[in-house]
Amino acid sequence: MTDAPTLPTLPMAAAHRTVFFVSDGTGITAETFGHSVLTQFELRFKQIRLPFIDTLEKAYDATRRVNEAYAIDGKLPIVFSTLVKADLSKVIQEAKGLHMDLIQTFVEPLEKELGIKSTHTVGRSHNTANSEEYKNRIEAINYSLAHDDGQSNKNLADADVILVGVSRSGKTPTSLYLAMQYGIKAANYPLIPEDFVREKLPSGLLAYKHKIFGLTILPERLSEIRNERLPGSKYAALSNCRYEINEAEAMMRREGIRWMSSTTKSIEEIAATILQEIKTDNDE
């Protein structure tokens, strides 16, 4: 059992409430749903993931941890649960917490509406090792890694999208997110000073301009990011960042490339925008 690493974990005294993500699998589903809900509240939470709760012994231990948090906080912990087995879920429900049982909330009403019982298979949402979707994601990840930062011009015809933008504008994390979450083959290319002097896109991209999507960013934010990597360098200087951003945006406007600013957007928001653009293209 490990504390959730995806969001900052705060000391108990600094947190407004403790939150548990309890699952008989990895806990990713419970955590993802829980995070979506918790972000609606401007509070700080101590977040704890309790994965692989697949025996009664582990269920009782999880219940003990929830009860300990209640004793320390003096407030009911919030428990997001995706336990499939009823006997394990019943044990967790006895803990002193505010329970958000996703299986009971969504599966049981669907069983009534559809007129059939669910399979109640543990880990079914992640049982994709032999599925076509899983294979597509692995292939997309390999493709995106091979085409990261302009490494290769090969097989660009296979790309679903080609991201362009100045260095450190968010191309690589967006490409990998699209590949891992959606099986999208995303190549990415940096726009560099040589491109601005020529006032042209890299030659290898010209035949695939219809697949290009641009990312830009505020110069001040870009300078901050680059200074973390190469502090005090010309590369990170605000004046240079302003020059590169101005030239990159001018090129994208000139070439008719769709683009957006990544400055205040999360990877998820950027990816959602790109997916919508890809869907629009495919619908045409």
Buried (B, 14 or more C-beta within 10 A) or exposed (E): BEEBEEBEBBEEEEBBBBBBBBBBBBBBBBBEBBBEEBEEEEEBBBBBBBBBBBEEEBBBBBBEBBBBBBEEBEBBBBBBBBBBBEEBBEBBBEBBBEBBBBBBEEBEEEEEEEEEEBEEEBBEEEEEEEEEEBEBBEBBBEBBEEBBEBEEBEEBEEBBBBBBBBBBBBBBEBBBBBBBBBBBBBBBBBBBEEBBEEEBBBEBBEEBEEBBBBBBBBBEBBBBBBBEEEEEEEBBBBEBBBBBBEBBBEBBEEBEBEBBBBBEBEBEEBBEBBBEBBEEEEEE
